[in-house]
Amino acid sequence: MGFIAIIILICLFIAFIFLDSLAIKNSFSKLQGDIIPGAVAMSHIKSRVVEIRAWTMTYIIRGNRVRQGKLLKDSLKEQWADLQEQTGIHFEHEESHIGVEEQDAAAVIVNLVKKFISVSAEIVELKDEGVQSEELFEKVRIEFGPLFYPLNQLLDDHLAVHLNELAKAETDVQGMLKALAIYGPISGFLIILLTLFIWKYTDRYLQRYFRERDRAEKALMEANQEISDLNRRMAEELKAAAELQQSLLPKSLPEISEVDFTWVFNPCEELAGDSLNIFRLDEENLGFYSIDVSGHGVSSALYSFALCKILSPELDQSTLLKRYDNSDQGYILLSPAVVAENLNIRFPLDQTAKHYFTFFYGILNIKSLQLRYVSAGHPGFIYYGRNSRPRIIETPGAPIGFMQEPGYSEHSLQLQPGDRLCIYSDGITEALNLKNEQYGDGRFIAIIGKNGRHSLKECVAAVIEDVESWSAGNKQSDDISIIALEIIKPE
């Protein structure tokens, strides 16, 4: 084992020398391939800008004279093309290795260069058309100068950055060369001393290390296996809980010729805090409710599950919806307001988990088409009358468990054939797009109205499709639930 340790230390020494040499080589390569060419290119661009300005002013004064064997206009065209090309090549190359602020400054320079060339060309064209020099100098003052001076300053700043990088790179190379010259021999000497020390003690300590490593690896494997088993069981339990929660949703809608129902339930996680149901209360009355428990996750889902069980329409499981008596009928339907009051008594605000819930409960008489309902903090529902536009009917009321005596009131709405209602949770209107903007009531009402001629199920499907399109790219942050009903027109 001692020989292995010595070999490892020698390899470390060689690696130190190699990596330091490689770093020096990379620094030289960066100087030759990036920093120095960048500074030269930046200087060239600045020179072109200054020359174009000078030649443009000369063109205003003297016109298209011959200069160095070429017409001044032809020389300017070459300068424009060269400046455009060099600017594009330089800043396109720089985008891959400069920061966001430098990229923004580079974009500004590119845009200013384009405008600078455009104004210069425009001045030349105006001169050729015979525009007076005074007007052209005024254009220089108003348009050309305000482009040249900021552009010249930005180019100076950019050139200064390149020069600073050049100075820093030179300093780094000198520092690495000095470090290699000083610390190389010192490191070699120290490694030799350390090798002599390890030669004596390495076997015992390495053996102890390998024994402890084997024990740690074994313990880690056992812990990983245990965590894997726990995750698997948790996933299975969450799946079973989700299936159990789904089982409480309407399995089949009441078959009633006078009313058409549809519903949507899209949880944002495996378990949801939302819940809903549609059921017969008796031969003449239908009941339906929508619940939205605060928060997310298992605790909210358990809370929602308990509420669904309590509000179950099964005769042997519910005392909140009906009160039995000794009359011939055998029971009395409790009003929606009384149901909300009873829930508020049973479910005061959970001081541990801080849970509360919003609640909408309605009773629809299928003979008279009268809807009696209560809303406890739930979003207002959409009413789409046969001969009117869709609108939101807001009903004030505190969430269940928020107040000891909220004083819930029953409300009523007389429906007509062709009317539609949409009861929903705030997961729809508060859905966010990538700009962090909410879907909102206005968009919701608009899509309902747009699909009013379609069937009820198609209309609700269009709403869900529009919400998903709105929040595309964003993870669904809240449960989405909808109950929709339509009074069928008699044939």
DORO-912909 format. One record per residue (C-alpha): y, z, x; residue in one letter. Coordinates in Angstrom, 2 decimals, decimal comma. Each point is the difference from the previous one (the first is absolute). Example, Ala and Ser with C-alpha at 12.3 -4.5 7.8 and 13.67 -1.06 7.14 Angstrom:
2
(node (-4,50; 7,80; 12,30); 'a')
(node (3,44; -0,66; 1,37); 's')
***
This chain:
491
(node (0,00; 0,00; 0,00); 'm')
(node (2,35; 0,70; 2,91); 'g')
(node (-0,34; -3,58; 1,24); 'f')
(node (0,90; -1,31; -3,46); 'i')
(node (3,14; 2,15; -0,07); 'a')
(node (1,06; -1,29; 3,41); 'i')
(node (-0,53; -3,61; -1,07); 'i')
(node (2,03; 0,62; -3,16); 'i')
(node (2,88; 1,48; 2,00); 'l')
(node (-0,02; -2,91; 2,44); 'i')
(node (0,09; -2,39; -2,95); 'c')
(node (2,94; 1,91; -1,45); 'l')
(node (1,86; -0,35; 3,28); 'f')
(node (-0,66; -3,75; 0,08); 'i')
(node (1,00; -0,29; -3,66); 'a')
(node (3,28; 1,79; 0,73); 'f')
(node (0,84; -2,46; 2,77); 'i')
(node (-1,11; -2,97; -2,12); 'f')
(node (1,91; 1,03; -3,14); 'l')
(node (3,18; 0,69; 1,95); 'd')
(node (-0,28; -3,39; 1,70); 's')
(node (-0,68; -1,65; -3,34); 'l')
(node (3,06; 1,69; -1,50); 'a')
(node (2,12; -1,33; 2,88); 'i')
(node (-1,43; -3,49; -0,53); 'k')
(node (0,70; 0,17; -3,76); 'n')
(node (3,56; 1,13; 0,66); 's')
(node (0,55; -2,95; 2,36); 'f')
(node (-1,52; -2,34; -2,57); 's')
(node (2,31; 1,37; -2,68); 'k')
(node (2,98; -0,46; 2,28); 'l')
(node (-0,95; -3,59; 0,82); 'q')
(node (-1,25; -1,04; -3,42); 'g')
(node (2,27; 1,85; -2,39); 'd')
(node (2,92; 2,10; 1,21); 'i')
(node (1,48; -2,35; 2,64); 'i')
(node (-0,45; -3,19; -2,13); 'p')
(node (1,44; 1,89; -2,97); 'g')
(node (3,12; 1,00; 1,93); 'a')
(node (0,39; -3,55; 1,35); 'v')
(node (-0,45; -1,52; -3,47); 'a')
(node (2,50; 2,46; -1,47); 'm')
(node (2,53; -0,90; 2,70); 's')
(node (-0,61; -3,71; -0,69); 'h')
(node (0,58; 0,48; -3,75); 'i')
(node (3,24; 1,89; 0,63); 'k')
(node (1,20; -2,75; 2,38); 's')
(node (-0,75; -2,65; -2,63); 'r')
(node (2,02; 1,91; -2,64); 'v')
(node (3,00; 0,30; 2,32); 'v')
(node (-0,21; -3,69; 1,02); 'e')
(node (-0,27; -1,17; -3,64); 'i')
(node (3,09; 2,02; -0,89); 'r')
(node (1,94; -1,41; 2,97); 'a')
(node (-1,10; -3,59; -0,62); 'w')
(node (0,75; 0,29; -3,72); 't')
(node (3,55; 1,14; 0,80); 'm')
(node (0,28; -2,88; 2,51); 't')
(node (-1,18; -2,42; -2,68); 'y')
(node (2,74; 1,19; -2,34); 'i')
(node (2,67; -0,58; 2,66); 'i')
(node (-1,23; -3,15; 1,74); 'r')
(node (-2,46; -1,57; -2,37); 'g')
(node (-3,17; -1,84; 1,01); 'n')
(node (0,82; -0,54; 3,71); 'r')
(node (-2,44; -0,87; 2,74); 'v')
(node (-1,14; 3,07; 1,94); 'r')
(node (-2,31; -0,21; 2,99); 'q')
(node (-1,08; -3,49; -1,00); 'g')
(node (-0,66; 0,89; -3,68); 'k')
(node (2,03; 0,06; -3,15); 'l')
(node (0,99; 3,57; -0,84); 'l')
(node (-1,59; -0,26; -3,45); 'k')
(node (-3,34; -1,02; 1,48); 'd')
(node (0,18; 2,91; 2,43); 's')
(node (0,73; 2,35; -2,88); 'l')
(node (-2,98; -1,31; -1,96); 'k')
(node (-2,23; 0,67; 2,99); 'e')
(node (1,45; 3,50; 0,32); 'q')
(node (-0,56; 0,68; -3,72); 'w')
(node (-3,60; -1,15; 0,14); 'a')
(node (-0,69; 1,93; 3,20); 'd')
(node (1,55; 3,21; -1,39); 'l')
(node (-1,95; -0,32; -3,25); 'q')
(node (-3,26; -0,60; 1,84); 'e')
(node (0,44; 2,71; 2,63); 'q')
(node (1,04; 2,60; -2,60); 't')
(node (-3,01; -0,74; -2,20); 'g')
(node (-2,48; 0,05; 2,89); 'i')
(node (1,40; 3,15; 1,57); 'h')
(node (0,20; 2,17; -3,11); 'f')
(node (-3,30; -1,27; -1,43); 'e')
(node (-1,65; 1,07; 3,29); 'h')
(node (1,76; 3,36; -0,12); 'e')
(node (-1,15; 0,94; -3,53); 'e')
(node (-3,45; 1,10; 1,24); 's')
(node (1,23; 2,71; 2,38); 'h')
(node (3,33; 1,36; -1,27); 'i')
(node (0,74; 2,72; -2,53); 'g')
(node (1,23; -0,34; -3,58); 'v')
(node (3,66; 0,57; 0,91); 'e')
(node (-0,15; -2,61; 2,78); 'e')
(node (-1,71; -2,43; -2,41); 'q')
(node (2,85; 0,51; -2,49); 'd')
(node (2,58; -0,64; 2,76); 'a')
(node (-1,91; -3,11; 1,11); 'a')
(node (-0,03; -1,31; -3,58); 'a')
(node (3,77; 0,51; -0,20); 'v')
(node (0,48; -1,92; 3,28); 'i')
(node (-2,16; -2,91; -1,22); 'v')
(node (1,98; -0,20; -3,26); 'n')
(node (3,35; 0,20; 1,85); 'l')
(node (-1,10; -2,76; 2,41); 'v')
(node (-0,87; -2,27; -2,94); 'k')
(node (3,38; 0,64; -1,62); 'k')
(node (1,79; -0,36; 3,35); 'f')
(node (-1,57; -3,42; 0,64); 'i')
(node (0,67; -1,06; -3,59); 's')
(node (3,71; 0,89; 0,19); 'v')
(node (0,34; -1,68; 3,42); 's')
(node (-1,58; -3,19; -1,39); 'a')
(node (2,23; 0,17; -3,06); 'e')
(node (3,12; 0,28; 2,19); 'i')
(node (-1,10; -3,04; 2,02); 'v')
(node (-0,59; -2,01; -3,18); 'e')
(node (3,40; 1,01; -1,39); 'l')
(node (1,64; -1,04; 3,26); 'k')
(node (-1,72; -3,39; -0,22); 'd')
(node (1,30; -0,37; -3,56); 'e')
(node (3,57; 0,43; 1,27); 'g')
(node (0,73; 3,55; -1,13); 'v')
(node (3,03; 1,41; 1,82); 'q')
(node (-0,50; 2,34; 2,94); 's')
(node (2,01; 2,74; -1,75); 'e')
(node (-2,47; 0,04; -2,89); 'e')
(node (-2,93; 0,03; 2,40); 'l')
(node (1,47; 2,91; 2,00); 'f')
(node (0,44; 1,86; -3,29); 'e')
(node (-3,70; -0,64; -0,75); 'k')
(node (-0,78; 1,31; 3,49); 'v')
(node (1,98; 3,13; -0,74); 'r')
(node (-1,54; 0,59; -3,43); 'i')
(node (-3,62; -1,11; 0,51); 'e')
(node (-0,83; -0,82; 3,63); 'f')
(node (1,53; 3,03; 1,70); 'g')
(node (-1,53; 2,61; -2,39); 'p')
(node (-3,40; -1,53; 0,83); 'l')
(node (0,50; -0,33; 3,76); 'f')
(node (1,20; 3,50; 0,84); 'y')
(node (-2,72; 1,99; -1,87); 'p')
(node (-2,62; -2,46; 1,29); 'l')
(node (1,28; 0,33; 3,55); 'n')
(node (-0,04; 3,81; -0,30); 'q')
(node (-3,56; 0,02; -1,39); 'l')
(node (-1,14; -2,28; 2,80); 'l')
(node (1,64; 2,34; 2,53); 'd')
(node (-1,79; 2,95; -1,57); 'd')
(node (-3,31; -1,84; -0,03); 'h')
(node (0,46; -1,09; 3,62); 'l')
(node (0,80; 3,60; 0,93); 'a')
(node (-3,28; 1,09; -1,61); 'v')
(node (-1,89; -2,56; 2,09); 'h')
(node (1,78; 1,10; 3,16); 'l')
(node (-0,77; 3,65; -0,77); 'n')
(node (-3,66; -0,92; -0,52); 'e')
(node (0,05; -1,85; 3,31); 'l')
(node (1,48; 2,99; 1,83); 'a')
(node (-2,46; 2,38; -1,66); 'k')
(node (-2,96; -2,24; 0,84); 'a')
(node (1,11; -0,21; 3,63); 'e')
(node (0,36; 3,77; 0,13); 't')
(node (-3,46; 0,46; -1,54); 'd')
(node (-1,60; -2,36; 2,54); 'v')
(node (1,69; 1,78; 2,88); 'q')
(node (-1,13; 3,35; -1,40); 'g')
(node (-3,61; -1,17; -0,34); 'm')
(node (0,00; -1,40; 3,54); 'l')
(node (1,38; 3,26; 1,32); 'k')
(node (-2,53; 2,00; -2,02); 'a')
(node (-2,84; -2,15; 1,30); 'l')
(node (1,18; 0,51; 3,57); 'a')
(node (0,42; 3,77; -0,38); 'i')
(node (-2,59; 1,15; -2,50); 'y')
(node (-2,83; -2,33; 1,00); 'g')
(node (-0,84; 1,75; 3,27); 'p')
(node (0,72; 3,42; -1,51); 'i')
(node (-2,32; -0,69; -2,92); 's')
(node (-2,72; -1,21; 2,35); 'g')
(node (0,27; 3,15; 2,10); 'f')
(node (-0,09; 2,26; -3,08); 'l')
(node (-3,00; -1,84; -1,40); 'i')
(node (-1,86; 0,53; 3,27); 'i')
(node (0,71; 3,73; -0,17); 'l')
(node (-1,00; 0,11; -3,65); 'l')
(node (-3,19; -1,87; 0,81); 't')
(node (-0,97; 2,63; 2,54); 'l')
(node (0,62; 2,73; -2,58); 'f')
(node (-1,93; -1,77; -2,75); 'i')
(node (-2,88; -0,68; 2,38); 'w')
(node (-0,75; 3,72; -0,06); 'k')
(node (0,56; 0,81; -3,67); 'y')
(node (-0,50; -3,21; -1,97); 't')
(node (-3,72; 0,24; -0,77); 'd')
(node (0,22; 3,37; -1,75); 'r')
(node (3,08; -0,82; -2,03); 'y')
(node (-1,13; -3,50; -0,98); 'l')
(node (-3,35; 1,32; -1,16); 'q')
(node (1,74; 2,62; -2,12); 'r')
(node (2,31; -2,70; -1,37); 'y')
(node (-2,87; -2,27; -1,00); 'f')
(node (-1,83; 2,87; -1,70); 'r')
(node (3,11; 0,96; -1,99); 'e')
(node (0,69; -3,64; -0,78); 'r')
(node (-3,49; -0,47; -1,38); 'd')
(node (0,37; 3,08; -2,17); 'r')
(node (3,45; -1,16; -1,21); 'a')
(node (-1,28; -3,49; -0,79); 'e')
(node (-2,90; 1,46; -1,94); 'k')
(node (2,33; 2,32; -1,94); 'a')
(node (2,38; -2,91; -0,64); 'l')
(node (-2,79; -2,20; -1,31); 'm')
(node (-1,16; 2,78; -2,31); 'e')
(node (3,59; 0,58; -1,20); 'a')
(node (0,53; -3,74; -0,57); 'n')
(node (-3,23; -0,19; -1,96); 'q')
(node (1,05; 2,98; -2,11); 'e')
(node (3,42; -1,54; -0,65); 'i')
(node (-1,64; -3,30; -0,90); 's')
(node (-2,31; 1,76; -2,45); 'd')
(node (2,93; 1,90; -1,51); 'l')
(node (2,04; -3,21; -0,35); 'n')
(node (-2,94; -1,75; -1,63); 'r')
(node (-0,55; 2,86; -2,44); 'r')
(node (3,73; 0,19; -0,72); 'm')
(node (0,13; -3,75; -0,67); 'a')
(node (-3,01; 0,27; -2,31); 'e')
(node (1,56; 2,97; -1,83); 'e')
(node (3,34; -1,80; -0,35); 'l')
(node (-1,79; -3,06; -1,35); 'k')
(node (-1,94; 2,16; -2,46); 'a')
(node (3,20; 1,79; -1,05); 'a')
(node (1,76; -3,35; -0,48); 'a')
(node (-2,90; -1,26; -2,12); 'e')
(node (0,12; 3,20; -2,04); 'l')
(node (3,74; -0,41; -0,51); 'q')
(node (-0,48; -3,65; -0,99); 'q')
(node (-2,62; 1,10; -2,53); 's')
(node (2,70; 1,90; -1,92); 'l')
(node (2,01; -3,17; -0,55); 'l')
(node (-0,52; -1,97; -3,22); 'p')
(node (-3,43; -1,63; 0,20); 'k')
(node (0,62; -2,10; -3,09); 's')
(node (3,15; -0,31; -2,08); 'l')
(node (-0,03; 0,87; -3,69); 'p')
(node (-0,89; -3,03; -2,11); 'e')
(node (2,88; -0,11; -2,46); 'i')
(node (1,18; -3,20; -1,61); 's')
(node (3,56; 1,25; -0,38); 'e')
(node (0,62; 0,94; 3,66); 'v')
(node (-0,79; -1,60; 3,37); 'd')
(node (-0,20; 2,22; 3,09); 'f')
(node (-0,23; -0,62; 3,74); 't')
(node (0,40; 2,24; 3,05); 'w')
(node (0,24; -0,08; 3,79); 'v')
(node (-0,88; 2,73; 2,49); 'f')
(node (0,67; -0,70; 3,72); 'n')
(node (-0,21; 3,13; 2,20); 'p')
(node (1,76; -0,13; 3,37); 'c')
(node (-2,82; 1,99; 1,65); 'e')
(node (-3,66; 0,72; -0,76); 'e')
(node (1,05; 2,70; -2,47); 'l')
(node (2,99; -0,21; -2,31); 'a')
(node (2,45; 2,41; -1,59); 'g')
(node (0,54; -2,41; -2,91); 'd')
(node (-2,26; -0,08; -3,03); 's')
(node (-0,03; -1,56; -3,48); 'l')
(node (-2,13; -0,32; -3,09); 'n')
(node (-0,07; -1,74; -3,40); 'i')
(node (-2,17; 1,39; -2,79); 'f')
(node (-0,48; 0,44; -3,75); 'r')
(node (1,10; 3,29; -1,46); 'l')
(node (-1,27; -0,83; -3,48); 'd')
(node (-0,31; -2,98; -2,31); 'e')
(node (3,75; -0,53; -0,26); 'e')
(node (1,40; 1,25; 3,31); 'n')
(node (-0,28; -1,12; 3,60); 'l')
(node (0,94; 2,22; 2,92); 'g')
(node (0,99; -1,03; 3,51); 'f')
(node (1,51; 1,79; 2,96); 'y')
(node (1,25; -0,67; 3,53); 's')
(node (0,13; 2,67; 2,73); 'i')
(node (1,62; -0,06; 3,45); 'd')
(node (-0,70; 3,06; 2,16); 'v')
(node (2,44; 0,64; 2,85); 's')
(node (-1,20; -0,69; 3,54); 'g')
(node (-3,07; -1,90; 1,20); 'h')
(node (-3,46; 0,67; 1,29); 'g')
(node (-2,84; 2,27; -1,03); 'v')
(node (2,02; 2,88; -1,48); 's')
(node (2,02; -2,31; -2,29); 's')
(node (-3,19; -1,82; -1,03); 'a')
(node (-1,77; 3,28; -0,87); 'l')
(node (3,02; 1,03; -2,06); 'y')
(node (-0,07; -3,34; -1,81); 's')
(node (-3,76; 0,26; -0,53); 'f')
(node (0,36; 3,45; -1,62); 'a')
(node (2,69; -1,34; -2,33); 'l')
(node (-2,19; -2,93; -1,05); 'c')
(node (-2,88; 2,33; -0,84); 'k')
(node (2,23; 2,27; -2,06); 'i')
(node (1,55; -2,98; -1,82); 'l')
(node (-3,39; -1,60; -0,60); 's')
(node (-0,29; -1,19; -3,62); 'p')
(node (-3,61; 1,23; -0,27); 'e')
(node (-0,26; 2,35; -2,90); 'l')
(node (-1,77; 2,76; 1,89); 'd')
(node (2,34; -0,05; 3,01); 'q')
(node (3,55; -0,07; -1,31); 's')
(node (2,16; 2,53; -1,75); 't')
(node (3,31; -1,47; 1,11); 'l')
(node (0,05; -3,09; -2,22); 'l')
(node (-1,44; 1,41; -3,22); 'k')
(node (-0,07; 3,39; -1,70); 'r')
(node (-2,97; 0,70; -2,20); 'y')
(node (0,37; 1,77; -3,33); 'd')
(node (-2,00; 0,58; -3,13); 'n')
(node (1,45; -2,88; -1,98); 's')
(node (-2,02; -2,95; -1,22); 'd')
(node (1,29; -2,06; 2,88); 'q')
(node (-1,21; 2,59; 2,51); 'g')
(node (2,84; -0,48; 2,46); 'y')
(node (3,72; -0,58; 0,35); 'i')
(node (1,45; -2,34; 2,59); 'l')
(node (2,42; 1,90; 2,21); 'l')
(node (3,35; -1,69; 0,45); 's')
(node (0,76; -1,50; 3,45); 'p')
(node (2,70; 2,63; 0,59); 'a')
(node (-2,48; 2,84; -0,67); 'v')
(node (-2,50; -1,58; 2,39); 'v')
(node (2,69; -0,12; 2,69); 'a')
(node (0,98; 3,65; -0,68); 'e')
(node (-3,63; 1,11; 0,29); 'n')
(node (-0,42; -1,88; 3,27); 'l')
(node (3,17; 1,60; 1,33); 'n')
(node (-1,46; 3,44; -0,77); 'i')
(node (-3,35; -0,78; 1,60); 'r')
(node (1,38; -1,70; 3,10); 'f')
(node (3,02; 1,88; 1,36); 'p')
(node (1,42; -1,23; 3,32); 'l')
(node (-2,61; 0,46; 2,74); 'd')
(node (1,81; 2,21; 2,53); 'q')
(node (-2,56; -0,80; 2,71); 't')
(node (-0,23; -3,78; -0,17); 'a')
(node (3,27; -0,39; -2,00); 'k')
(node (-1,76; -2,29; -2,46); 'h')
(node (1,51; -1,08; -3,30); 'y')
(node (-0,51; -3,16; -2,05); 'f')
(node (1,79; -2,38; -2,33); 't')
(node (-1,66; -0,71; -3,33); 'f')
(node (0,30; -2,52; -2,81); 'f')
(node (-2,09; 0,48; -3,14); 'y')
(node (0,17; -2,16; -3,10); 'g')
(node (-1,73; -0,11; -3,38); 'i')
(node (0,03; -3,36; -1,79); 'l')
(node (-0,82; -0,14; -3,69); 'n')
(node (-1,69; -3,38; -0,41); 'i')
(node (0,79; -0,12; -3,74); 'k')
(node (3,72; 0,80; 0,03); 's')
(node (0,54; -1,25; 3,61); 'l')
(node (2,06; 3,10; 0,70); 'q')
(node (-0,08; 1,26; 3,60); 'l')
(node (0,54; 3,72; 0,62); 'r')
(node (0,37; 0,92; 3,63); 'y')
(node (1,23; 2,49; 2,58); 'v')
(node (1,09; -0,63; 3,58); 's')
(node (0,04; 2,79; 2,59); 'a')
(node (1,89; -1,41; 2,97); 'g')
(node (-1,86; -3,32; -0,23); 'h')
(node (1,91; -3,27; 0,55); 'p')
(node (1,41; -1,54; -3,14); 'g')
(node (-2,32; -2,52; -1,65); 'f')
(node (0,79; -3,67; -0,64); 'i')
(node (0,35; -1,04; -3,64); 'y')
(node (-0,15; -3,75; -0,61); 'y')
(node (0,74; -0,65; -3,66); 'g')
(node (-1,14; -3,20; -1,64); 'r')
(node (3,58; -1,09; -0,67); 'n')
(node (1,77; 1,70; 2,92); 's')
(node (0,10; 0,11; 3,76); 'r')
(node (-2,06; 2,53; 1,96); 'p')
(node (1,79; 3,26; 0,74); 'r')
(node (-0,81; 3,43; 1,43); 'i')
(node (0,00; 2,94; -2,38); 'i')
(node (0,79; 3,14; 1,98); 'e')
(node (-1,21; 3,35; -1,32); 't')
(node (1,41; 3,12; 1,71); 'p')
(node (-2,41; 2,78; 0,86); 'g')
(node (-1,03; 2,12; 3,00); 'a')
(node (-3,35; -0,60; 1,75); 'p')
(node (-2,87; 2,27; -1,03); 'i')
(node (0,07; 3,29; 1,89); 'g')
(node (3,63; -0,39; 1,08); 'f')
(node (1,52; 2,43; -2,50); 'm')
(node (-1,40; 2,94; -1,97); 'q')
(node (1,56; -1,11; -3,30); 'e')
(node (0,90; -3,70; 0,26); 'p')
(node (0,27; -0,50; -3,77); 'g')
(node (-1,80; -3,32; -0,38); 'y')
(node (0,94; -2,11; -3,02); 's')
(node (-2,04; -2,55; -1,88); 'e')
(node (1,48; -3,48; -0,38); 'h')
(node (-1,04; -2,85; -2,24); 's')
(node (0,26; -3,78; 0,01); 'l')
(node (-0,83; -2,30; -2,89); 'q')
(node (-1,84; -3,02; 1,32); 'l')
(node (-0,32; -3,43; -1,55); 'q')
(node (-2,57; -2,79; 0,46); 'p')
(node (0,72; -1,81; 3,25); 'g')
(node (1,55; 3,06; 1,71); 'd')
(node (-1,17; 0,99; 3,47); 'r')
(node (0,14; 3,30; 1,92); 'l')
(node (-0,55; 0,59; 3,72); 'c')
(node (-0,48; 3,56; 1,31); 'i')
(node (-0,09; 0,16; 3,80); 'y')
(node (0,22; 2,31; 3,00); 's')
(node (2,83; -0,12; 2,55); 'd')
(node (-2,29; -1,66; 2,53); 'g')
(node (1,19; -3,32; -1,47); 'i')
(node (3,78; 0,42; -0,04); 't')
(node (0,01; 1,86; 3,35); 'e')
(node (-2,16; -2,56; 1,86); 'a')
(node (1,77; -0,91; 3,26); 'l')
(node (0,33; -3,35; 1,73); 'n')
(node (0,38; -0,50; 3,76); 'l')
(node (3,76; 0,64; -0,33); 'k')
(node (-0,75; 3,43; -1,52); 'n')
(node (1,39; -1,17; -3,36); 'e')
(node (-1,54; 1,26; -3,26); 'q')
(node (-1,51; -2,37; -2,57); 'y')
(node (2,23; 1,57; -2,66); 'g')
(node (0,29; 0,02; -3,78); 'd')
(node (1,92; -3,28; -0,21); 'g')
(node (-2,68; -2,07; 1,70); 'r')
(node (-2,70; 1,72; -2,07); 'f')
(node (1,75; -0,78; -3,31); 'i')
(node (0,64; -3,59; 1,11); 'a')
(node (-3,67; -0,73; 0,77); 'i')
(node (-1,05; 1,55; -3,33); 'i')
(node (2,47; -2,23; -1,86); 'g')
(node (-0,99; -3,08; 2,00); 'k')
(node (-3,65; 0,38; -1,03); 'n')
(node (0,62; 1,00; -3,59); 'g')
(node (-1,69; -3,12; -1,38); 'r')
(node (-3,16; 0,64; 2,01); 'h')
(node (-2,79; 2,29; -1,13); 's')
(node (0,38; 3,73; 0,60); 'l')
(node (-2,59; 0,00; 2,79); 'k')
(node (1,63; -3,02; 1,69); 'e')
(node (3,43; 1,65; -0,25); 'c')
(node (-1,21; 3,20; 1,70); 'v')
(node (-1,85; -2,03; 2,66); 'a')
(node (3,27; -1,86; 0,71); 'a')
(node (1,75; 3,36; 0,49); 'v')
(node (-2,60; 1,17; 2,52); 'i')
(node (0,11; -3,33; 1,82); 'e')
(node (3,81; 0,17; 0,22); 'd')
(node (-0,06; 3,60; 1,30); 'v')
(node (-2,58; -0,93; 2,65); 'e')
(node (2,07; -3,02; 1,01); 's')
(node (3,12; 2,20; 0,23); 'w')
(node (-1,69; 2,58; 2,25); 's')
(node (-2,04; -2,52; 2,06); 'a')
(node (-0,34; 1,31; 3,55); 'g')
(node (0,67; 3,58; -1,08); 'n')
(node (-2,78; 2,50; -0,60); 'k')
(node (-0,13; 1,13; -3,62); 'q')
(node (1,67; 3,42; 0,09); 's')
(node (-0,69; 1,26; -3,53); 'd')
(node (-2,59; -0,38; -2,75); 'd')
(node (0,66; -2,70; -2,61); 'i')
(node (-1,11; 0,42; -3,60); 's')
(node (0,92; -1,87; -3,19); 'i')
(node (-0,95; 0,34; -3,66); 'i')
(node (1,15; -2,94; -2,14); 'a')
(node (-0,48; -0,56; -3,72); 'l')
(node (0,97; -2,68; -2,49); 'e')
(node (0,10; 0,13; -3,77); 'i')
(node (-2,02; -3,02; -1,14); 'i')
(node (1,68; -2,38; -2,44); 'k')
(node (-2,06; -0,38; -3,18); 'p')
(node (-1,56; -3,44; -0,38); 'e')
***
